[in-house]
Amino acid sequence: MDVLKKVPVREQDPKVRATNFDEVCLGYNIEEAKEEASRCLKCKNPKCVDGCPVSIDIPGFIKEVEAGNIEEAAKVIGQYSALPAVCGRVCPQETQCEQRCIRGIKGEAVSIGKLERFVADWSRENNIKPEPPKETNGKKVAVIGSGPAGLTCAGDLAKLGYEVTIFEALHEPGGVLVYGIPEFRLPKETVVKTEIDNVKALGVKIETNVVIGKSTTIDELMEEEGFQAVFIGSGAGLPKFMGIPGENANGVFSANEYLTRNNLMKAFDENYDTPIAKGKKVAVVGGGNVAMDAARTALRLGAQVYIIYRRSESELPARVEEVHHAKEEGVIFKLLTNPKEILVDEKGWVKGMKCVEMELGEPDASGRRKPVEKPDSEFEIELDTVIMSLGTSPNPLISSTTTGLETDKRRCIVADEKNGQTSKEGVFAGGDAVTGAATVILAMGAGKAAAKGIHEYLSNK
C-alpha cells in the first residue's frame, strides 16, 4: 500500500446513479477502514482535533479502528458527537479536520470523514445504542428545532441528566437533514432516522407539528410549562431571491421548496403523490452545496441541468466533492454568468433566461474577487424551470413573538458564540438561526456550546 495516498472509496457509477436516488458513496468495508486508519501518524499534538467544530478525539477513534475495535471507536466518537453517520457524509472535512492533518503535508490527508462514517454505519448494523443516564436531575429544558443544532444540544443535555423536550414545526424530526439534504447524499430511513432514535434513546422527547410563535411561545414554555431554559435551534428556512424581472413566473422555485418537496415529501418516489416540477431544461442559480443538491436532484428527475454562477470555479462555495459528483453526472456549469431576467411566455410560465457574462475584478468585502459585467455580452438560454439557490435567512416568527430577544439587521438572533446565551435570561440559541445558513457541523458545534452554557446557567441558578 502507498501510505501517501488515501484508500479509495467505492462509489456508484455516474451513469447509473444519475438515474436513481440511492446513495452515491458506498463507504469503506472493515479491511479498507483498517488500512486507511493505519495511515494515521498518531500525532502527540493532533491538529485535526483543532479543526473539528465538536473536538472529536480523532486519533483516539482511528487507533481503535486500526485495531479492529469498532465498538470502542464508536464510544470515543459518541462522547463528542450525536450524529456521526451524518457528519461522516456531509461535513466539509476537507476544510476542517483533514485540512490540518499532518499526513496531508506530504501526500494525502487521512480520510477522517469516511472513517467516522464507517464506525457509525457499523454501529447501526450491529445495533449499538448509546447508554441513557442512570438518573435525571428533574430540570426541564426545551429545545426548538430538531435539526443538527437542536439534536446535539438535546443529546448533550440528556447525557447530563436533564429532561429535554424538542419541539419541531414539521411532521418529521431532523430539520435540514430531512428536508434539505437529498437521499443520494444522506439516506433518511437508515441514517437520519437511526441517529434521531439514538438521541431519543438518551431520554429526549420529540414533539412534532409544534410551531413556536404560533402553537405556543417561548414565554409560555418558561412561565406556564415549567421549562427552566430554552435552546433555539430553529435554522434558517426563509429563502432569498434576486429581485429580477420574471422571478414571479410559474416554474420558478426556491431551492428550499424544491428540495423539501423531493426529500421530506418524497416527490421522487412513485408511491407518493407530492407534485414537483420535473422540468426538461432547468437552471439552478447559485454555487453552494444546496445549489449542487438541487441540480443533482433535477437531473435525477430527468432534466438537462445548468448551474449558473457569477464567479469562477475556484470561488464556488460548494464542497469540491459535490462539484466533482455533479460534473460526473452531467450537470452543465455556466460559470462567470449572471441572470438579468427570467423570460416568460404568454401563459405566465418560464421559457428562458437572459444572462450576462461576468469577469472578476478587485476583491470585495468577502475577500473574493468581485464579479463585474462584461459589456455587450448578453445571451439567452431556453428553459422551463428555474431554481434559486441564493441562501436563506432565519424565519422571524420566533424573534417577533419573544419579548426581550435581540436580533441583528439580518434577523438573526444575537447569541454569545462561547455559550449560546441570548439577550433574554435562560434563553440560548445556535446554528443557522444565529449565523444565517451555514454547515451541519457548525450548527452542531453551536448546539454543543449552548448545552454547556445551559448546564452552567442551571447549575449556578
Residue pairs with C-beta under 8 A, 6 or more apart in sequence:
1 7
1 35
3 38
3 39
3 107
4 106
4 107
4 108
5 107
5 108
6 36
6 39
6 108
6 109
6 110
6 111
7 28
7 32
7 35
7 36
7 39
7 111
9 25
9 26
9 27
9 28
9 32
9 111
9 114
10 25
10 26
10 27
11 17
11 24
11 25
11 26
12 20
12 22
12 23
12 24
12 26
14 325
14 328
14 329
14 330
17 24
17 184
17 329
18 299
18 300
18 329
18 330
19 300
20 184
20 300
21 182
21 183
21 184
21 268
21 269
21 300
22 183
22 184
23 183
23 184
23 185
23 187
24 184
24 185
24 325
25 89
27 114
27 117
27 118
27 121
28 36
28 111
28 114
28 115
28 117
28 118
30 68
30 70
30 118
30 122
33 65
33 114
33 115
33 118
33 119
34 65
34 66
34 68
36 110
36 111
36 114
36 115
37 62
37 63
37 65
37 66
37 110
37 115
38 66
39 103
39 110
40 59
40 62
40 63
40 66
40 103
40 110
41 102
41 103
42 59
42 62
42 63
43 59
43 102
46 58
46 59
47 100
47 101
47 102
48 58
48 59
48 97
48 98
48 100
48 101
48 110
48 112
49 55
49 56
49 57
49 58
49 59
49 97
50 100
51 96
51 97
51 98
51 99
51 100
52 58
52 96
52 97
52 441
53 96
53 441
53 442
53 444
53 445
54 80
54 81
54 152
54 441
54 444
54 445
54 448
55 80
56 76
56 77
56 80
56 81
56 97
56 116
57 76
57 79
57 80
58 97
58 112
60 76
61 73
61 74
61 76
61 77
61 115
61 116
61 119
62 73
62 110
62 112
62 115
64 70
64 72
64 73
64 76
65 73
65 115
65 118
65 119
70 118
70 119
70 122
70 123
70 126
71 123
71 126
71 128
73 119
74 84
74 119
74 120
74 122
74 123
74 128
77 84
77 116
77 119
77 120
78 84
78 130
80 448
81 87
81 152
81 444
82 151
82 152
82 155
82 156
82 195
82 198
82 199
82 444
83 148
83 151
83 152
83 177
83 195
83 440
83 444
84 116
84 117
84 119
84 120
84 123
84 195
85 117
85 120
85 121
85 124
85 191
85 194
85 195
86 148
86 177
86 186
86 191
86 192
86 195
86 440
87 113
87 116
87 440
87 441
87 444
88 113
88 114
88 115
88 116
88 117
88 118
88 119
88 120
88 121
89 113
89 117
89 185
89 186
89 191
90 181
90 185
90 186
90 439
90 440
91 113
91 439
91 440
91 441
92 319
92 439
92 441
93 112
93 113
94 109
94 319
94 320
94 321
96 441
97 112
97 113
98 104
98 109
98 110
98 111
98 112
98 113
99 109
101 109
101 110
101 112
103 109
103 110
104 110
120 195
121 191
124 190
124 191
124 194
129 198
129 201
130 198
130 201
130 202
132 158
132 201
132 202
132 203
133 158
133 159
133 160
133 161
133 202
133 203
135 161
136 161
136 162
136 163
136 203
137 160
137 161
137 162
138 163
139 161
139 162
139 163
139 228
139 458
140 162
140 163
140 164
140 165
140 225
140 226
140 227
140 228
141 154
141 157
141 162
141 163
141 164
141 165
141 227
141 228
141 229
141 230
141 231
141 454
141 458
142 164
142 165
142 166
142 167
142 218
142 221
142 225
142 227
142 229
142 230
142 231
143 150
143 153
143 154
143 157
143 164
143 165
143 166
143 167
143 230
143 231
143 233
144 150
144 166
144 167
144 212
144 218
144 230
144 231
144 232
144 233
144 234
144 398
145 166
145 167
145 168
145 169
145 175
145 232
145 233
145 234
145 235
145 431
145 433
146 154
146 166
146 168
146 173
146 174
146 175
146 196
146 206
147 174
147 175
147 176
147 177
147 233
147 235
147 431
147 432
147 443
148 175
148 176
148 177
148 233
148 431
148 440
148 441
148 443
148 444
148 447
149 231
149 233
149 235
149 430
149 431
149 432
149 433
149 443
149 444
149 446
149 447
149 450
150 166
150 168
150 175
150 231
150 233
150 431
150 447
151 166
151 173
151 175
151 195
151 196
151 199
151 444
151 447
152 443
152 444
152 447
152 448
152 451
153 231
153 233
153 428
153 430
153 447
153 448
153 450
153 451
153 454
154 164
154 166
154 199
154 204
154 231
154 447
155 198
155 199
155 202
155 204
156 447
156 448
156 451
156 452
157 164
157 451
157 454
157 455
158 164
158 199
158 202
158 203
158 204
159 202
160 451
160 455
162 454
162 455
162 458
163 203
164 203
164 204
164 205
165 204
165 205
165 206
165 207
165 227
166 173
166 204
166 205
166 206
166 207
167 207
167 210
167 212
167 216
168 175
168 206
168 207
168 208
168 209
168 210
169 209
169 210
169 211
169 212
169 234
170 178
170 179
170 208
170 209
170 264
171 208
171 209
172 178
172 208
172 264
173 196
173 206
173 208
174 188
174 192
174 196
175 233
175 235
176 235
176 432
176 440
177 186
177 192
177 195
177 440
178 188
178 192
178 263
178 264
179 256
179 259
179 260
179 263
179 264
180 256
180 259
180 260
180 263
180 290
180 293
181 259
181 263
181 293
182 259
182 262
182 263
182 293
182 296
182 297
183 263
183 268
184 296
184 300
185 293
186 192
188 263
196 206
200 206
209 215
210 216
211 397
212 218
212 221
212 234
212 397
212 398
212 401
213 397
213 398
213 400
213 401
213 402
214 397
216 225
217 401
217 402
218 230
218 232
218 398
218 401
218 402
218 405
218 424
218 427
219 402
219 403
221 227
221 230
222 228
222 230
222 426
222 427
228 426
228 458
228 461
229 426
229 427
229 428
229 454
229 457
229 458
230 426
230 427
230 428
231 420
231 428
231 429
231 430
231 447
231 450
231 451
231 454
232 398
232 413
232 422
232 427
232 428
232 429
232 430
232 433
233 429
233 430
233 431
233 433
233 443
233 446
233 447
233 450
234 394
234 395
234 398
234 433
235 394
235 431
235 432
235 433
235 443
236 392
236 393
236 394
236 395
236 412
236 432
236 433
236 436
236 437
237 256
237 392
237 394
237 395
238 392
238 393
238 394
238 395
238 396
239 254
239 255
239 256
239 257
239 388
239 390
239 392
240 388
240 390
240 391
240 392
240 393
241 247
241 254
241 388
241 390
242 285
242 339
242 388
242 390
244 339
244 340
244 341
244 342
245 341
245 342
246 252
246 341
246 342
246 343
246 344
246 350
247 342
247 388
249 342
249 344
249 348
249 349
249 350
250 347
250 348
250 349
250 350
251 277
251 279
251 349
251 350
251 384
251 385
251 386
252 342
252 350
252 385
252 386
252 387
252 388
253 277
253 385
253 386
253 387
253 388
254 387
254 388
254 389
255 284
255 286
255 290
255 291
255 293
255 294
255 387
255 388
255 389
256 290
256 392
258 276
258 277
258 294
258 297
258 298
258 387
259 290
259 293
259 294
259 297
261 267
261 274
261 275
261 276
262 268
262 274
262 276
262 297
262 301
265 272
265 274
266 272
266 274
267 274
267 275
267 276
268 276
268 297
268 300
268 301
276 301
277 385
278 301
278 302
278 303
279 298
279 301
279 303
279 383
279 384
279 385
280 302
280 303
280 304
280 384
281 303
281 304
281 306
281 381
281 382
281 383
281 384
281 385
282 295
282 298
282 303
282 304
282 305
282 306
282 383
282 384
282 385
282 386
282 387
283 305
283 306
283 307
283 308
283 339
283 353
283 381
283 383
283 385
283 386
283 387
284 291
284 294
284 295
284 298
284 305
284 306
284 307
284 308
284 386
284 387
284 389
285 291
285 308
285 309
285 339
285 386
285 387
285 388
285 389
285 390
286 307
286 308
286 309
286 388
286 389
286 390
286 391
287 307
287 309
287 311
287 315
287 316
287 317
287 318
288 316
288 317
288 318
288 389
288 391
289 317
289 318
289 319
289 322
290 389
290 437
291 307
291 309
291 318
291 389
292 307
292 318
292 319
292 322
292 323
292 325
292 326
292 331
293 322
294 387
294 389
295 305
295 307
295 326
295 331
295 387
296 305
296 325
296 326
296 329
296 331
298 305
298 385
298 387
299 305
299 329
299 330
299 331
303 385
304 332
305 330
305 331
305 332
306 331
306 332
306 333
306 334
306 381
306 383
307 326
307 331
307 332
307 333
307 334
307 335
308 334
308 337
308 338
308 339
308 353
308 355
309 316
309 333
309 334
309 335
309 336
309 337
310 336
310 337
310 338
310 358
310 371
311 335
311 336
311 358
311 360
311 368
311 369
311 371
312 335
312 336
312 360
313 323
313 333
313 335
315 360
315 368
315 369
316 323
316 335
326 333
327 333
334 355
334 381
336 357
336 358
336 359
336 360
336 371
337 355
337 356
337 357
337 358
338 355
338 356
338 358
338 371
338 373
339 353
339 354
339 355
339 386
340 354
340 355
340 356
340 378
341 353
341 354
342 350
342 352
342 353
342 354
342 386
343 350
343 351
343 352
343 353
343 354
343 380
344 350
344 351
345 351
349 384
350 383
350 384
350 385
350 386
351 382
351 383
351 384
352 380
352 381
352 382
352 383
353 380
353 381
353 383
353 386
354 378
354 379
354 380
355 378
355 379
355 380
355 381
356 373
356 374
356 377
356 378
356 379
357 373
357 374
357 377
357 379
358 371
358 372
358 373
358 374
359 371
359 372
359 374
360 369
360 370
360 371
360 372
361 369
361 370
361 371
361 372
362 369
362 370
363 369
363 370
364 370
391 436
391 437
392 432
392 436
392 437
393 410
393 411
393 412
393 436
393 437
394 410
394 411
394 412
394 413
394 432
394 433
394 436
396 407
396 411
398 405
398 413
398 433
399 405
399 407
399 411
399 413
402 424
402 427
403 424
404 423
404 424
405 413
405 422
405 423
405 424
405 427
406 413
406 414
406 422
406 423
407 413
407 414
408 414
410 436
412 433
412 434
412 435
412 436
413 422
413 429
413 433
413 434
414 422
414 423
414 434
415 421
415 422
415 428
415 429
415 430
415 434
415 450
416 422
416 453
417 446
417 449
418 449
418 453
419 428
419 449
419 450
419 452
419 453
419 456
419 457
420 428
420 429
420 430
420 434
420 446
420 449
420 450
420 453
420 454
421 428
421 453
421 457
422 428
422 429
426 457
428 450
428 453
428 454
428 457
429 450
430 443
430 446
430 447
430 449
430 450
431 438
431 442
431 443
431 446
431 447
432 438
432 443
434 446
435 442
435 446
